[in-house]
Amino acid sequence: MHSIRLCTESDARALSSLAASTFYETYSRITPESKEIYEAYVQDIFSVEKTVEEIKKTNVFFYFILDQSNSPVGYAKIEKDLRRTTLILEKLYIRATHQSQGAGLELYHYLKNLSTAEGYKLIRLGVYDQNHKAISFYEKLGFVKTGERDFIYIHRGLRYQDKDWIMELKI
């Protein structure tokens, strides 16, 4: 059994580190040829400063899932729309060493229950179309593909582009 808690500004360094490591764990095994761009992305997007900026937003929330020793083994980032109709699941990452042990499912159900209690009618997410493990996870939860979008990242002359699936679940 895990515990789940809301992240605060004092968690920014730990969250930044966890976000960077879980992102790299996930994508370096899917597309190892993109290592250089992933390293740039991680340094740019998951810096402590950017993490603090995100935590300060009034409609963005981060949650840690903690193991029995109270160490974070994963996290989620959600964005609440101001009309309270759609909850956007921006990120849900679990350390590779803790995957397939129920932590992701536990964190997802926590967020789903939270969104239901707050009156949201839909959960939407984007997932890399080559991340078959994540797609399968979301499909088992009842999410369906409703569209696609291009993901483009440009940093210091490096350019990366892929395709994300948009998936939704009515709640």
C-alpha positions, -999 to 999 in steps of 0.1 A, spaced: 0 0 0 12 35 -9 3 69 4 -5 98 -19 0 135 -12 -2 169 -29 32 184 -37 42 218 -25 69 243 -34 92 226 -8 89 194 -29 102 211 -61 137 197 -60 125 161 -53 97 164 -79 121 178 -105 145 150 -99 118 123 -100 102 138 -132 136 139 -150 145 104 -140 111 88 -148 109 106 -181 143 95 -191 136 59 -180 105 58 -200 116 74 -233 152 62 -235 139 26 -238 112 35 -264 134 56 -287 170 53 -276 182 71 -307 168 104 -293 190 104 -262 205 139 -269 171 155 -274 158 139 -242 187 151 -222 180 187 -235 143 183 -228 148 171 -193 172 199 -184 148 225 -199 114 212 -188 122 196 -155 145 222 -139 137 231 -103 128 266 -114 103 254 -140 89 230 -114 83 258 -89 66 278 -116 43 249 -124 35 242 -87 25 279 -82 -2 278 -109 -36 278 -94 -51 252 -117 -21 228 -118 -15 201 -91 12 176 -86 8 145 -65 35 121 -52 29 84 -46 51 73 -17 63 39 -7 63 25 28 95 44 37 78 77 25 100 80 -6 84 91 -38 81 63 -64 60 82 -89 40 113 -95 11 128 -114 4 162 -128 -31 173 -134 -46 205 -148 -82 215 -139 -102 235 -163 -119 265 -148 -153 253 -160 -149 221 -140 -158 198 -169 -125 183 -179 -95 172 -158 -64 169 -179 -40 142 -168 -7 158 -179 17 133 -165 16 100 -146 50 84 -142 62 56 -119 98 46 -114 107 16 -135 116 -3 -103 80 1 -90 61 -4 -122 36 -34 -125 32 -33 -87 0 -13 -86 14 22 -78 3 36 -112 -32 22 -108 -35 34 -72 -24 69 -82 -48 69 -112 -78 58 -90 -70 85 -64 -71 112 -92 -102 97 -107 -120 97 -74 -108 133 -67 -121 145 -101 -154 127 -96 -159 143 -62 -152 177 -76 -178 173 -104 -156 167 -134 -172 148 -163 -142 139 -184 -105 130 -180 -83 137 -210 -46 129 -216 -20 128 -243 3 98 -247 32 92 -271 19 69 -298 49 46 -295 45 42 -257 25 10 -261 28 1 -224 11 33 -213 -15 31 -241 -24 -4 -229 -26 8 -193 -50 36 -202 -71 14 -225 -76 -12 -197 -89 17 -176 -115 25 -202 -98 54 -220 -105 57 -258 -85 74 -285 -103 105 -296 -76 122 -317 -40 129 -323 -16 158 -320 19 166 -330 44 171 -303 73 194 -314 102 204 -292 130 227 -304 159 235 -282 193 250 -291 192 238 -327 178 203 -318 144 195 -331 122 166 -321 87 157 -333 64 128 -326 27 120 -325 7 118 -293 -27 102 -290 -54 121 -273 -74 97 -250 -105 104 -229 -126 88 -203 -161 100 -194 -167 98 -157 
